[in-house]
Amino acid sequence: MVSMNDTNTEALVALAPGAEALVEASKRLLMDGGMDALRVDKITQAAGQNRAMVSYYFGGKAALLAVVVDSLIHEAVQELATQAQGLPEGDARVDAHVDSTLSLMQTPEFLATLDVIPPAFRNDDLRERLAKLYGWYREVNATCLDPNPDPSQAERLNGLATLFVAVIDGLAIQFALDSESVDLDSIGRLLKEIVGLVLHPAE
């Protein structure tokens, strides 16, 4: 049985093949049909597993959902962390980070993470997990925006990273609802300008 300890943002616990099949099937269903699609019978059928395996591996559907949430958000933030290692220095860094984040924002995996936010408001365990993962999400964005900040500007950079995450999540929702009316090219240019002004205010 998988241990449901605190979320490890460095790496997810290795799962048994059957448990991994259930998680991957849940992720596919979530991306295709949202939270309503995450029914145990659908999950087990898609995973080619017996219904009892959900309880065997995870203890129940709620714990399986927690692992699915961990996996989806961990993958999205890990992708940003990997991209951060290849970002250029100087002014081009912000431009590259905005471009890569806007691309990531449009993926089914990223959009699926937004499906799990409303249920988290009513589930203490899920809310705690999401809060911890969002903390890591903000830290990675802060590093992407400025890898070597002046210590006196740490609070300002953390605030900028929080706003950046809020903008990206909000854009993802608006783009998913009405992609034709959300011009990501012009918004991207504006976001780069705003972030640049905050990072390097005119003296």
PASEBA-1860 file (N, C-alpha, C; in nm, 3 decimals):
! residues 203
1> MVSMNDTN> 0.085/-0.119/0.000/0.000/0.000/0.000/0.088/0.124/0.000 ~ 0.055/0.225/-0.081/0.134/0.347/-0.092/0.115/0.432/0.033 ~ 0.225/0.483/0.084/0.217/0.570/0.201/0.172/0.708/0.158 ~ 0.072/0.763/0.224/0.019/0.895/0.191/0.077/1.001/0.285 ~ 0.209/1.008/0.290/0.273/1.107/0.374/0.268/1.243/0.307 ~ 0.329/1.344/0.369/0.331/1.477/0.311/0.389/1.472/0.172 ~ 0.341/1.562/0.087/0.387/1.568/-0.050/0.537/1.594/-0.055 ~ 0.606/1.517/-0.133/0.748/1.538/-0.157/0.761/1.612/-0.288
9> TEALVALA> 0.801/1.738/-0.284/0.810/1.817/-0.406/0.937/1.791/-0.483 ~ 1.028/1.714/-0.428/1.149/1.681/-0.502/1.123/1.568/-0.600 ~ 1.050/1.467/-0.558/1.019/1.355/-0.646/0.906/1.275/-0.584 ~ 0.818/1.227/-0.668/0.708/1.147/-0.619/0.756/1.008/-0.584 ~ 0.689/0.949/-0.485/0.726/0.814/-0.445/0.705/0.719/-0.563 ~ 0.795/0.622/-0.578/0.782/0.523/-0.684/0.660/0.436/-0.657 ~ 0.579/0.417/-0.759/0.457/0.340/-0.744/0.473/0.202/-0.805 ~ 0.399/0.105/-0.748/0.391/-0.027/-0.809/0.325/-0.012/-0.946
17> PGAEALVE> 0.354/-0.103/-1.040/0.296/-0.090/-1.175/0.144/-0.076/-1.176 ~ 0.075/-0.152/-1.091/-0.070/-0.142/-1.087/-0.117/-0.006/-1.038 ~ -0.049/0.046/-0.936/-0.084/0.179/-0.883/-0.054/0.287/-0.987 ~ 0.059/0.272/-1.055/0.095/0.369/-1.160/-0.009/0.369/-1.271 ~ -0.060/0.250/-1.307/-0.163/0.240/-1.411/-0.290/0.314/-1.368 ~ -0.326/0.304/-1.241/-0.444/0.374/-1.190/-0.425/0.525/-1.192 ~ -0.306/0.570/-1.154/-0.277/0.714/-1.155/-0.280/0.768/-1.298 ~ -0.214/0.698/-1.390/-0.210/0.746/-1.528/-0.349/0.745/-1.592
25> ASKRLLMD> -0.428/0.642/-1.562/-0.565/0.638/-1.614/-0.647/0.754/-1.557 ~ -0.629/0.782/-1.430/-0.700/0.895/-1.367/-0.662/1.027/-1.431 ~ -0.534/1.043/-1.461/-0.489/1.167/-1.524/-0.551/1.184/-1.662 ~ -0.556/1.075/-1.738/-0.616/1.082/-1.873/-0.764/1.118/-1.863 ~ -0.834/1.054/-1.770/-0.976/1.082/-1.753/-0.998/1.226/-1.709 ~ -0.914/1.275/-1.618/-0.925/1.412/-1.570/-0.904/1.510/-1.684 ~ -0.804/1.484/-1.768/-0.776/1.574/-1.881/-0.890/1.572/-1.983 ~ -0.951/1.456/-2.000/-1.056/1.444/-2.101/-1.193/1.489/-2.052
33> GGMDALRV> -1.223/1.461/-1.924/-1.359/1.486/-1.877/-1.373/1.561/-1.747 ~ -1.263/1.608/-1.691/-1.270/1.682/-1.566/-1.297/1.592/-1.446 ~ -1.326/1.655/-1.334/-1.345/1.580/-1.209/-1.462/1.482/-1.216 ~ -1.564/1.516/-1.294/-1.681/1.429/-1.303/-1.646/1.293/-1.364 ~ -1.537/1.289/-1.440/-1.497/1.164/-1.505/-1.423/1.070/-1.410 ~ -1.384/1.121/-1.293/-1.304/1.039/-1.201/-1.393/0.953/-1.112 ~ -1.454/0.854/-1.173/-1.532/0.755/-1.099/-1.451/0.627/-1.093 ~ -1.460/0.558/-0.982/-1.377/0.440/-0.960/-1.395/0.338/-1.072
41> DKITQAAG> -1.520/0.316/-1.116/-1.542/0.217/-1.220/-1.473/0.257/-1.351 ~ -1.478/0.386/-1.383/-1.412/0.434/-1.506/-1.260/0.425/-1.494 ~ -1.210/0.462/-1.377/-1.065/0.459/-1.355/-1.011/0.318/-1.368 ~ -1.076/0.225/-1.299/-1.026/0.088/-1.301/-1.040/0.024/-1.439 ~ -1.148/0.056/-1.508/-1.165/0.003/-1.644/-1.056/0.057/-1.736 ~ -1.031/0.188/-1.728/-0.928/0.249/-1.814/-0.789/0.197/-1.781 ~ -0.768/0.161/-1.654/-0.636/0.113/-1.611/-0.621/-0.038/-1.629 ~ -0.731/-0.107/-1.661/-0.726/-0.252/-1.671/-0.703/-0.318/-1.537
49> QNRAMVSY> -0.760/-0.256/-1.433/-0.740/-0.304/-1.296/-0.873/-0.342/-1.233 ~ -0.868/-0.428/-1.133/-0.984/-0.464/-1.054/-1.020/-0.346/-0.963 ~ -1.149/-0.325/-0.941/-1.196/-0.215/-0.856/-1.131/-0.216/-0.717 ~ -1.107/-0.335/-0.665/-1.050/-0.347/-0.530/-0.908/-0.293/-0.522 ~ -0.842/-0.277/-0.637/-0.704/-0.232/-0.638/-0.690/-0.086/-0.593 ~ -0.796/-0.007/-0.609/-0.792/0.132/-0.562/-0.773/0.134/-0.411 ~ -0.848/0.052/-0.341/-0.833/0.043/-0.196/-0.701/-0.023/-0.157 ~ -0.662/-0.124/-0.232/-0.538/-0.195/-0.201/-0.417/-0.104/-0.209
57> YFGGKAAL> -0.407/-0.029/-0.317/-0.289/0.056/-0.338/-0.296/0.189/-0.264 ~ -0.417/0.246/-0.255/-0.428/0.384/-0.205/-0.512/0.400/-0.080 ~ -0.591/0.299/-0.046/-0.678/0.312/0.070/-0.814/0.369/0.036 ~ -0.830/0.419/-0.086/-0.958/0.476/-0.129/-0.939/0.577/-0.239 ~ -1.051/0.624/-0.293/-1.048/0.717/-0.405/-0.984/0.851/-0.367 ~ -1.010/0.899/-0.245/-0.958/1.030/-0.204/-0.805/1.031/-0.206 ~ -0.745/0.923/-0.158/-0.599/0.916/-0.157/-0.543/0.900/-0.298 ~ -0.615/0.828/-0.384/-0.573/0.818/-0.525/-0.576/0.956/-0.588
65> LAVVVDSL> -0.682/1.032/-0.563/-0.692/1.166/-0.618/-0.576/1.254/-0.571 ~ -0.538/1.239/-0.444/-0.426/1.317/-0.392/-0.298/1.287/-0.469 ~ -0.274/1.161/-0.500/-0.153/1.124/-0.576/-0.162/1.178/-0.718 ~ -0.282/1.176/-0.777/-0.301/1.231/-0.912/-0.269/1.380/-0.913 ~ -0.319/1.452/-0.813/-0.292/1.596/-0.801/-0.142/1.620/-0.787 ~ -0.079/1.544/-0.696/0.065/1.558/-0.677/0.139/1.538/-0.809 ~ 0.100/1.434/-0.881/0.169/1.400/-1.005/0.153/1.508/-1.110 ~ 0.031/1.555/-1.131/0.006/1.656/-1.234/0.081/1.786/-1.205
73> IHEAVQEL> 0.069/1.836/-1.083/0.132/1.964/-1.052/0.283/1.947/-1.043 ~ 0.327/1.835/-0.989/0.471/1.810/-0.982/0.531/1.811/-1.122 ~ 0.464/1.747/-1.218/0.516/1.742/-1.354/0.522/1.881/-1.416 ~ 0.419/1.962/-1.395/0.416/2.096/-1.452/0.528/2.182/-1.393 ~ 0.543/2.178/-1.261/0.645/2.261/-1.196/0.785/2.207/-1.228 ~ 0.797/2.075/-1.234/0.927/2.017/-1.269/0.969/2.059/-1.408 ~ 0.872/2.070/-1.500/0.903/2.116/-1.636/0.957/2.259/-1.631 ~ 0.896/2.344/-1.549/0.946/2.481/-1.534/1.086/2.480/-1.474
81> ATQAQGLP> 1.107/2.395/-1.373/1.238/2.389/-1.309/1.345/2.344/-1.409 ~ 1.310/2.249/-1.494/1.404/2.202/-1.596/1.433/2.313/-1.695 ~ 1.329/2.384/-1.736/1.347/2.495/-1.830/1.433/2.605/-1.769 ~ 1.421/2.623/-1.639/1.497/2.730/-1.572/1.647/2.710/-1.589 ~ 1.689/2.585/-1.595/1.832/2.557/-1.608/1.887/2.602/-1.743 ~ 1.800/2.612/-1.842/1.847/2.652/-1.975/1.811/2.794/-2.013 ~ 1.754/2.870/-1.919/1.717/3.008/-1.952/1.842/3.094/-1.969 ~ 1.838/3.188/-2.063/1.952/3.277/-2.082/1.965/3.375/-1.966
89> EGDARVDA> 2.074/3.446/-1.963/2.095/3.549/-1.861/2.044/3.684/-1.912 ~ 2.034/3.778/-1.822/1.999/3.914/-1.860/1.853/3.931/-1.897 ~ 1.826/4.034/-1.978/1.689/4.070/-2.013/1.618/3.959/-2.089 ~ 1.693/3.880/-2.165/1.632/3.773/-2.244/1.572/3.664/-2.156 ~ 1.613/3.659/-2.030/1.564/3.555/-1.940/1.414/3.567/-1.916 ~ 1.368/3.687/-1.889/1.225/3.708/-1.864/1.144/3.673/-1.988 ~ 1.192/3.717/-2.104/1.120/3.688/-2.229/1.107/3.537/-2.250 ~ 1.216/3.465/-2.230/1.215/3.320/-2.251/1.124/3.251/-2.151
97> HVDSTLSL> 1.126/3.299/-2.027/1.042/3.236/-1.924/0.894/3.260/-1.952 ~ 0.859/3.381/-1.990/0.719/3.410/-2.022/0.673/3.324/-2.139 ~ 0.754/3.315/-2.243/0.717/3.236/-2.361/0.698/3.088/-2.325 ~ 0.791/3.032/-2.250/0.781/2.889/-2.216/0.664/2.862/-2.123 ~ 0.636/2.956/-2.032/0.524/2.936/-1.939/0.390/2.947/-2.010 ~ 0.380/3.039/-2.105/0.256/3.050/-2.182/0.233/2.924/-2.266 ~ 0.339/2.864/-2.314/0.325/2.738/-2.389/0.281/2.625/-2.296 ~ 0.345/2.616/-2.180/0.310/2.513/-2.083/0.165/2.528/-2.037
105> MQTPEFLA> 0.121/2.651/-2.022/-0.013/2.683/-1.974/-0.122/2.625/-2.063 ~ -0.091/2.604/-2.190/-0.192/2.557/-2.285/-0.201/2.405/-2.295 ~ -0.116/2.334/-2.224/-0.115/2.189/-2.234/-0.232/2.128/-2.155 ~ -0.283/2.014/-2.200/-0.392/1.948/-2.127/-0.354/1.915/-1.982 ~ -0.227/1.880/-1.960/-0.182/1.846/-1.825/-0.194/1.966/-1.732 ~ -0.152/2.084/-1.780/-0.161/2.204/-1.698/-0.307/2.239/-1.672 ~ -0.388/2.236/-1.776/-0.530/2.271/-1.759/-0.601/2.176/-1.664 ~ -0.557/2.050/-1.663/-0.619/1.953/-1.572/-0.594/1.989/-1.426
113> TLDVIPPA> -0.480/2.054/-1.398/-0.453/2.092/-1.259/-0.557/2.193/-1.208 ~ -0.612/2.273/-1.299/-0.711/2.371/-1.258/-0.844/2.306/-1.218 ~ -0.869/2.184/-1.271/-0.992/2.112/-1.237/-0.997/2.072/-1.091 ~ -0.880/2.054/-1.030/-0.879/2.002/-0.893/-0.881/2.112/-0.788 ~ -0.874/2.237/-0.830/-0.870/2.346/-0.732/-1.002/2.362/-0.658 ~ -1.119/2.368/-0.727/-1.245/2.384/-0.651/-1.267/2.276/-0.545 ~ -1.246/2.146/-0.574/-1.265/2.046/-0.468/-1.169/2.064/-0.351 ~ -1.053/2.125/-0.377/-0.955/2.142/-0.270/-1.004/2.238/-0.162
121> FRNDDLRE> -1.094/2.327/-0.197/-1.148/2.420/-0.097/-1.232/2.348/0.008 ~ -1.280/2.229/-0.028/-1.368/2.155/0.063/-1.301/2.030/0.120 ~ -1.172/2.015/0.095/-1.100/1.896/0.140/-0.968/1.941/0.202 ~ -0.957/1.925/0.333/-0.840/1.977/0.404/-0.710/1.916/0.354 ~ -0.708/1.785/0.332/-0.585/1.719/0.287/-0.544/1.768/0.148 ~ -0.642/1.777/0.058/-0.613/1.822/-0.078/-0.569/1.968/-0.078 ~ -0.633/2.050/0.005/-0.596/2.191/0.013/-0.452/2.206/0.062 ~ -0.416/2.126/0.163/-0.279/2.133/0.216/-0.177/2.091/0.111
129> RLAKLYGW> -0.210/1.986/0.037/-0.119/1.940/-0.068/-0.102/2.046/-0.177 ~ -0.214/2.103/-0.220/-0.207/2.205/-0.324/-0.130/2.328/-0.277 ~ -0.153/2.367/-0.153/-0.083/2.483/-0.098/0.068/2.460/-0.099 ~ 0.110/2.340/-0.061/0.253/2.308/-0.059/0.311/2.307/-0.200 ~ 0.238/2.248/-0.294/0.284/2.245/-0.432/0.287/2.384/-0.493 ~ 0.189/2.468/-0.460/0.189/2.605/-0.510/0.305/2.685/-0.451 ~ 0.344/2.653/-0.328/0.463/2.718/-0.272/0.586/2.688/-0.355 ~ 0.599/2.563/-0.395/0.712/2.524/-0.481/0.700/2.590/-0.618
137> YREVNATC> 0.580/2.597/-0.670/0.552/2.662/-0.799/0.599/2.807/-0.796 ~ 0.569/2.878/-0.686/0.613/3.017/-0.674/0.765/3.027/-0.664 ~ 0.826/2.936/-0.588/0.972/2.938/-0.575/1.042/2.917/-0.709 ~ 0.992/2.823/-0.787/1.052/2.796/-0.918/1.037/2.918/-1.009 ~ 0.920/2.981/-1.006/0.901/3.101/-1.089/0.991/3.214/-1.045 ~ 1.012/3.229/-0.915/1.103/3.333/-0.867/1.244/3.309/-0.919 ~ 1.288/3.183/-0.917/1.421/3.149/-0.969/1.429/3.173/-1.119 ~ 1.322/3.140/-1.189/1.320/3.163/-1.333/1.330/3.312/-1.366
145> LDPNPDPS> 1.263/3.394/-1.287/1.263/3.538/-1.314/1.395/3.603/-1.275 ~ 1.454/3.559/-1.164/1.579/3.619/-1.118/1.655/3.516/-1.035 ~ 1.754/3.449/-1.095/1.824/3.342/-1.024/1.918/3.389/-0.914 ~ 1.958/3.516/-0.921/2.053/3.569/-0.823/2.003/3.703/-0.768 ~ 1.892/3.700/-0.694/1.834/3.826/-0.647/1.916/3.892/-0.537 ~ 1.909/4.020/-0.531/1.965/4.095/-0.419/1.882/4.057/-0.295 ~ 1.948/4.016/-0.185/1.873/3.975/-0.065/1.773/4.081/-0.018 ~ 1.805/4.206/-0.041/1.712/4.311/0.003/1.586/4.316/-0.082
153> QAERLNGL> 1.588/4.247/-0.196/1.473/4.247/-0.286/1.395/4.115/-0.283 ~ 1.428/4.027/-0.187/1.366/3.894/-0.182/1.214/3.903/-0.168 ~ 1.167/3.990/-0.081/1.022/4.003/-0.061/0.954/4.050/-0.189 ~ 1.018/4.144/-0.256/0.962/4.197/-0.381/0.957/4.088/-0.488 ~ 1.063/4.008/-0.498/1.068/3.900/-0.596/0.963/3.793/-0.565 ~ 0.947/3.758/-0.438/0.845/3.661/-0.399/0.705/3.711/-0.434 ~ 0.683/3.840/-0.413/0.553/3.898/-0.450/0.531/3.894/-0.600 ~ 0.636/3.923/-0.676/0.626/3.917/-0.821/0.596/3.775/-0.868
161> ATLFVAVI> 0.663/3.677/-0.809/0.640/3.538/-0.847/0.496/3.496/-0.816 ~ 0.443/3.542/-0.703/0.304/3.512/-0.667/0.207/3.572/-0.768 ~ 0.232/3.696/-0.806/0.148/3.760/-0.907/0.161/3.691/-1.042 ~ 0.282/3.650/-1.076/0.306/3.583/-1.204/0.225/3.452/-1.210 ~ 0.228/3.375/-1.103/0.152/3.250/-1.098/0.002/3.279/-1.111 ~ -0.046/3.383/-1.043/-0.188/3.417/-1.049/-0.228/3.458/-1.191 ~ -0.142/3.532/-1.258/-0.170/3.574/-1.395/-0.176/3.454/-1.488 ~ -0.078/3.364/-1.476/-0.074/3.247/-1.563/-0.197/3.159/-1.541
169> DGLAIQFA> -0.233/3.133/-1.416/-0.351/3.051/-1.389/-0.478/3.118/-1.443 ~ -0.488/3.248/-1.421/-0.605/3.321/-1.471/-0.611/3.321/-1.623 ~ -0.497/3.339/-1.687/-0.492/3.334/-1.834/-0.530/3.195/-1.885 ~ -0.483/3.092/-1.817/-0.514/2.956/-1.859/-0.665/2.933/-1.858 ~ -0.732/2.983/-1.754/-0.877/2.968/-1.746/-0.945/3.043/-1.860 ~ -0.906/3.168/-1.881/-0.968/3.249/-1.986/-0.941/3.192/-2.125 ~ -0.818/3.144/-2.147/-0.783/3.088/-2.276/-0.861/2.958/-2.302 ~ -0.877/2.877/-2.198/-0.952/2.752/-2.213/-1.099/2.778/-2.243
177> LDSESVDL> -1.154/2.886/-2.186/-1.294/2.919/-2.208/-1.319/2.981/-2.345 ~ -1.225/3.064/-2.390/-1.248/3.141/-2.513/-1.114/3.177/-2.576 ~ -1.050/3.080/-2.638/-0.916/3.101/-2.692/-0.912/3.206/-2.803 ~ -1.022/3.223/-2.876/-1.023/3.319/-2.986/-1.017/3.463/-2.937 ~ -1.066/3.489/-2.817/-1.069/3.626/-2.765/-0.948/3.661/-2.679 ~ -0.864/3.563/-2.651/-0.747/3.587/-2.565/-0.623/3.582/-2.653 ~ -0.568/3.699/-2.683/-0.451/3.712/-2.769/-0.325/3.693/-2.686 ~ -0.274/3.571/-2.683/-0.159/3.542/-2.597/-0.032/3.612/-2.644
185> DSIGRLLK> -0.022/3.643/-2.772/0.097/3.712/-2.821/0.107/3.853/-2.761 ~ -0.003/3.928/-2.768/0.000/4.064/-2.714/0.006/4.062/-2.562 ~ -0.063/3.967/-2.501/-0.058/3.957/-2.356/0.082/3.919/-2.311 ~ 0.146/3.829/-2.384/0.283/3.791/-2.352/0.377/3.909/-2.356 ~ 0.362/3.994/-2.459/0.448/4.113/-2.470/0.425/4.207/-2.352 ~ 0.299/4.224/-2.315/0.267/4.312/-2.202/0.320/4.254/-2.071 ~ 0.308/4.122/-2.054/0.356/4.058/-1.932/0.508/4.072/-1.921 ~ 0.579/4.057/-2.032/0.724/4.075/-2.030/0.761/4.217/-1.990
193> EIVGLVLH> 0.686/4.313/-2.042/0.712/4.453/-2.009/0.689/4.481/-1.861 ~ 0.578/4.431/-1.809/0.545/4.455/-1.668/0.648/4.390/-1.577 ~ 0.682/4.264/-1.604/0.780/4.194/-1.520/0.915/4.264/-1.527 ~ 0.954/4.307/-1.647/1.081/4.378/-1.662/1.085/4.507/-1.581 ~ 0.973/4.579/-1.578/0.967/4.705/-1.503/0.976/4.679/-1.352 ~ 0.914/4.569/-1.307/0.921/4.539/-1.164/1.061/4.494/-1.124 ~ 1.124/4.412/-1.208/1.258/4.363/-1.177/1.364/4.471/-1.189 ~ 1.343/4.562/-1.283/1.443/4.667/-1.307/1.374/4.803/-1.314
201> PAE> 1.324/4.851/-1.200/1.255/4.981/-1.200/1.350/5.093/-1.240 ~ 1.294/5.189/-1.311/1.375/5.305/-1.354/1.420/5.381/-1.232 ~ 1.544/5.418/-1.233/1.598/5.492/-1.116/1.584/5.641/-1.138
END
